[in-house]
Amino acid sequence: MPTDADPAARDRQQLQRELLRRARAGTARRTTAEPTAADAAAGAAGAGRDGHLPQAAAVPLSRAQRRMWLMERLGGAGDSYHVPFATRVRGPFDVAAFATALTSLVARHAILRTRYAEHEGEPHQEVLPTPHTVPVHVVDTDAAHAAALLRRETARPFDLAAGEAVRALVLRHGPQDHTLLLTFHHIAMDGASLETVAGELAVLYTAATDGTSPHSLAAAPQYADHARREHDDLPGFETELKHWGDLLADAAPPRLPRPARAEPHAAGRPAAARSVPLAPTVPEALRALGAQRQATLFAVSLTAAFAALHRLTGDDDLVIGVAGTHRSGTAMRGLVGLCVNTLPVRVDVSGAPSFAQLLRRVNDALLEAQRHRHIPFDLVLERLGGGARGADGTALVRVTSDVLGEPTVLRLPGTSAEYVDVASDGAKFTLSYGLGLGDADRPEALVQYDANALDDTVAEAAVRDFAALLHAVAADPELALGELPLPDGEGASHGDPDPGARDDAAPEGDGHPAAQALRAHPKVADAVLVRPAQGPPVAYAVLHDSTGPSGHELLGLLRRSLAPEAVPAAVTLLDALPRTAAGPLDPARLPGLSAPSAPTGPRAESVTETFTAVLGVRPSPDDDFFALGGHSLKAVQLAERLRTDLGLPLTGLDVLQARTPRALTALLDERAARQSAAKAASRPAPRSRDIRPGTVLVTGATGGVGAYVVRELAAQGRPVLALARPESAHLIATEGVDVIEGDLCDLAGLRDAVAQADAVVHAACTFTRHDVDLAAMEAMVDAWRRGPFVFVSSVDAYGHPGTDRVAEEAPPHEPVSPYGQAKLDCEAMVLRAAGTEGRGGASAVRSPIVWGAHDRLREQLRWGAIGTLYQSARQGRPIELPRPGTGGHDWYGAAWVHAAALARAVTECLDRPVHGVANACSGHVSWRDLAQDLTELLGTRPAFHESGTVPRDLDHRWHYDSARLARPLRPRPGEDRRTVLAEMIGPMAAGNA
């Protein structure tokens, strides 16, 4: 029989309690699907610097990792799967020793330096070498501003393809007062891992401060070994998969009350929470109740959740998800990595049982689920296929339950430790019940919920009902469910569990649930639903102004807030609803009321063919993605194929929300129309303050770098405001952007442009008038009040480093040129202002020589080191080169970046600010190799002479690390050195002929 001391019971308490506790701060993350636990707390770890995975071989993902990878690829997850671990440390604290300890931790556990790639659509993981040092960023701030800085750091995206799994931030409030934040991605971390990390960091930190070796740490088990074992065991899961399939074959998601008013959240699942204090005696009474009936406290709390859910929905056949773990045995103690699983517990609540009788049912179902906990839940969902969701696509496990204990903190020697709550925005489930025991003197009942899917009033009633149940059964567990008291004498129902489900009897037109939901949207002025003689119903909406949501976005809102039979086939936007002279709606004047035919055109054909290729069955226009066997990975694959084939923005989340070929085609048609309209605009009208959300200001938009940035943003469908001089504005008028006239000398115009934008990319530069550059940056930073800021800087800011390899953010080394110093000063301005007064994150992207097929970039062939080599090669004159080894340096040459790759890196920083300096290099080429390329492309045969002297223009010997932006910098076809040089030289050679 299970007891509260069992590993499985402890496993449920770690990450859940870490995350759901944050719910009390107002926004938090859901917990139960990230179970796992404490049996690793006793384990140590560490076999050598690289554990026992020295090779960089590709390893299959575990099923839990695969789930996290898919959530990232689907889009819209935000920071829901980020795991912050924050502790307020008072006492002497050594930042350098902490960095040493963290680096040693990353060396011990290969999962913390693992990147995730894919081959032919299938993901895999690769272990990277141990970094020389894991950076620990230190920010001086008072405690009052700490919460915002912690929240911003936690929300910063991870790049899983680059191997980023942990980040460190130290907030220094005083000489002996610090807040330490480690942010992990959930793909590499769970609750048991946090316990291991906290214990090992304390040992490693002690060793670093004492200058000793951490002999007490045993060899660390490696996560890749677990992933391999699970992968090898998959063929043997058939019998137990059949068990789960039979158990859940006809299960349905709980019918939770739908929101009375659909809120216009564009994406994500915003989390909210409610709590009610419990009497201090309740937990012990519940524990005693469980002991009398051979059940854990967790089982008792879960039973109360089933009772509360039954009263909330009126359903008898219910499924609630609980946390499980794949950890078992001593071999997995001390393992860092994601070993969690979701266990669906199905219980029949019918027959008016007493609470004690229901406890027996729940305990039996829980034990049965735990016996099969090693079967990954995503495999169960794949076995169930379309049956894993409700008719409206709702996930089977949308309600969870957990017991939350004391949170993990980092205890360093000689200091006091205080847990720090870091709120996050994402709810992983629609509703989660929790029994909070973090403070033994102040237990509480908790619910966390998706604010898009449940009203606050329903959540408040749900948590009070849950608390009332816990109090009542602690006093008398023999009461029947119908006899259990309700909070404050409320009725048994907290709302209609399915408004719109009976919409056959609902009035049409203005009174239809879809029309009511549309009119509740703050951007919608009027709406109506019309049911034509043939075909499905169609909704029409009128917006207050032109900046509101699209018809597809409104349709997605209805899908999230209404029963499936109440959702119209489409939402069409009109300037006004046509009405008769007497005032009623005039249906004859409404567009599109004939029975809808199958979508036609190249996008419709592409959607149909891609559905067929990915799902293995040719769909009709209104076939449902889930009913055809679709799931998350299929959605990612389908979106990526269509995005590649059509050149239109599309995510896996778009596929899951659209669901039918007809709706997906309509979405793609809408996005194609937006692109065409932007490109067709010969000269956009001047912008007003009423601009589209997400507008990016780009300075230097007619320059080589700026032009490529504008092109990249336009290809992503982002609204762009381009700053250009009046005489050159026409050069970008057809780029699908709005143009604002001005330059770096017009400080008032710069301030106005920045104030209109939601993000800034500053790519303009005078190159020689450094006072103008500095004044322009000061004006822009002064006007900057929201969103990210990306400054295109230069590697000249490093000066002349003393080493041949230059790390990102390495300090400058004299001599620094005036140009490089101006870049440093501009960087300092923007980085210092970041995060203050509403400003977002800042990134300084240092680029070397930029090459691309643009006239401004071709100018490099006329001056500087490149110009010297080009002119000599073109004229066939001897080319003088420094001999390798001269001055003690084995290599002389140049770093370079393709303009398109730099543009991708810059736009990446809008979504993932680096909060500091990042290098952007495509490669490094020796002067000899570059000269050889130029002569071959020009068809000349000059002599090469190497000497022991180094010409001033060629005195460049540095390689710049570019790890932070490695993903967007990866070369695409046509971005190799020879190709881009040929594109630059071609027009120049023709002009010289």
Secondary structure as GFF3:
##gff-version 3
##sequence-region A 1 993
A	DSSP	alpha_helix	7	11	.	.	.	ID=ss1
A	DSSP	alpha_helix	14	20	.	.	.	ID=ss2
A	DSSP	three_ten_helix	21	25	.	.	.	ID=ss3
A	DSSP	three_ten_helix	38	40	.	.	.	ID=ss4
A	DSSP	beta_strand	58	60	.	.	.	ID=ss5
A	DSSP	alpha_helix	63	74	.	.	.	ID=ss6
A	DSSP	beta_strand	82	90	.	.	.	ID=ss7
A	DSSP	alpha_helix	95	108	.	.	.	ID=ss8
A	DSSP	three_ten_helix	110	113	.	.	.	ID=ss9
A	DSSP	beta_strand	114	119	.	.	.	ID=ss10
A	DSSP	beta_strand	122	127	.	.	.	ID=ss11
A	DSSP	beta_strand	136	140	.	.	.	ID=ss12
A	DSSP	three_ten_helix	143	145	.	.	.	ID=ss13
A	DSSP	alpha_helix	146	155	.	.	.	ID=ss14
A	DSSP	three_ten_helix	160	162	.	.	.	ID=ss15
A	DSSP	beta_strand	166	174	.	.	.	ID=ss16
A	DSSP	beta_strand	177	185	.	.	.	ID=ss17
A	DSSP	three_ten_helix	186	188	.	.	.	ID=ss18
A	DSSP	alpha_helix	191	210	.	.	.	ID=ss19
A	DSSP	alpha_helix	223	233	.	.	.	ID=ss20
A	DSSP	three_ten_helix	234	237	.	.	.	ID=ss21
A	DSSP	alpha_helix	238	248	.	.	.	ID=ss22
A	DSSP	beta_strand	271	277	.	.	.	ID=ss23
A	DSSP	alpha_helix	282	292	.	.	.	ID=ss24
A	DSSP	alpha_helix	297	313	.	.	.	ID=ss25
A	DSSP	beta_strand	317	325	.	.	.	ID=ss26
A	DSSP	three_ten_helix	330	332	.	.	.	ID=ss27
A	DSSP	beta_strand	340	348	.	.	.	ID=ss28
A	DSSP	alpha_helix	355	371	.	.	.	ID=ss29
A	DSSP	alpha_helix	377	384	.	.	.	ID=ss30
A	DSSP	three_ten_helix	385	388	.	.	.	ID=ss31
A	DSSP	beta_strand	399	404	.	.	.	ID=ss32
A	DSSP	beta_strand	416	419	.	.	.	ID=ss33
A	DSSP	beta_strand	431	436	.	.	.	ID=ss34
A	DSSP	beta_strand	444	450	.	.	.	ID=ss35
A	DSSP	alpha_helix	456	475	.	.	.	ID=ss36
A	DSSP	three_ten_helix	481	483	.	.	.	ID=ss37
A	DSSP	three_ten_helix	487	489	.	.	.	ID=ss38
A	DSSP	three_ten_helix	509	511	.	.	.	ID=ss39
A	DSSP	alpha_helix	513	520	.	.	.	ID=ss40
A	DSSP	beta_strand	524	530	.	.	.	ID=ss41
A	DSSP	beta_strand	538	543	.	.	.	ID=ss42
A	DSSP	alpha_helix	551	561	.	.	.	ID=ss43
A	DSSP	three_ten_helix	564	566	.	.	.	ID=ss44
A	DSSP	beta_strand	571	574	.	.	.	ID=ss45
A	DSSP	three_ten_helix	587	589	.	.	.	ID=ss46
A	DSSP	alpha_helix	602	615	.	.	.	ID=ss47
A	DSSP	alpha_helix	632	646	.	.	.	ID=ss48
A	DSSP	alpha_helix	652	658	.	.	.	ID=ss49
A	DSSP	alpha_helix	661	680	.	.	.	ID=ss50
A	DSSP	beta_strand	696	699	.	.	.	ID=ss51
A	DSSP	alpha_helix	704	715	.	.	.	ID=ss52
A	DSSP	beta_strand	720	724	.	.	.	ID=ss53
A	DSSP	three_ten_helix	726	731	.	.	.	ID=ss54
A	DSSP	beta_strand	738	741	.	.	.	ID=ss55
A	DSSP	alpha_helix	747	756	.	.	.	ID=ss56
A	DSSP	beta_strand	759	762	.	.	.	ID=ss57
A	DSSP	alpha_helix	770	783	.	.	.	ID=ss58
A	DSSP	beta_strand	789	794	.	.	.	ID=ss59
A	DSSP	three_ten_helix	795	798	.	.	.	ID=ss60
A	DSSP	beta_strand	805	806	.	.	.	ID=ss61
A	DSSP	alpha_helix	818	833	.	.	.	ID=ss62
A	DSSP	beta_strand	842	847	.	.	.	ID=ss63
A	DSSP	beta_strand	849	851	.	.	.	ID=ss64
A	DSSP	alpha_helix	855	858	.	.	.	ID=ss65
A	DSSP	three_ten_helix	859	862	.	.	.	ID=ss66
A	DSSP	alpha_helix	864	875	.	.	.	ID=ss67
A	DSSP	beta_strand	879	882	.	.	.	ID=ss68
A	DSSP	three_ten_helix	886	888	.	.	.	ID=ss69
A	DSSP	beta_strand	893	898	.	.	.	ID=ss70
A	DSSP	alpha_helix	899	911	.	.	.	ID=ss71
A	DSSP	beta_strand	916	919	.	.	.	ID=ss72
A	DSSP	beta_strand	923	926	.	.	.	ID=ss73
A	DSSP	alpha_helix	927	938	.	.	.	ID=ss74
A	DSSP	beta_strand	944	947	.	.	.	ID=ss75
A	DSSP	three_ten_helix	952	954	.	.	.	ID=ss76
A	DSSP	beta_strand	959	960	.	.	.	ID=ss77
A	DSSP	alpha_helix	966	969	.	.	.	ID=ss78
A	DSSP	alpha_helix	977	992	.	.	.	ID=ss79
###
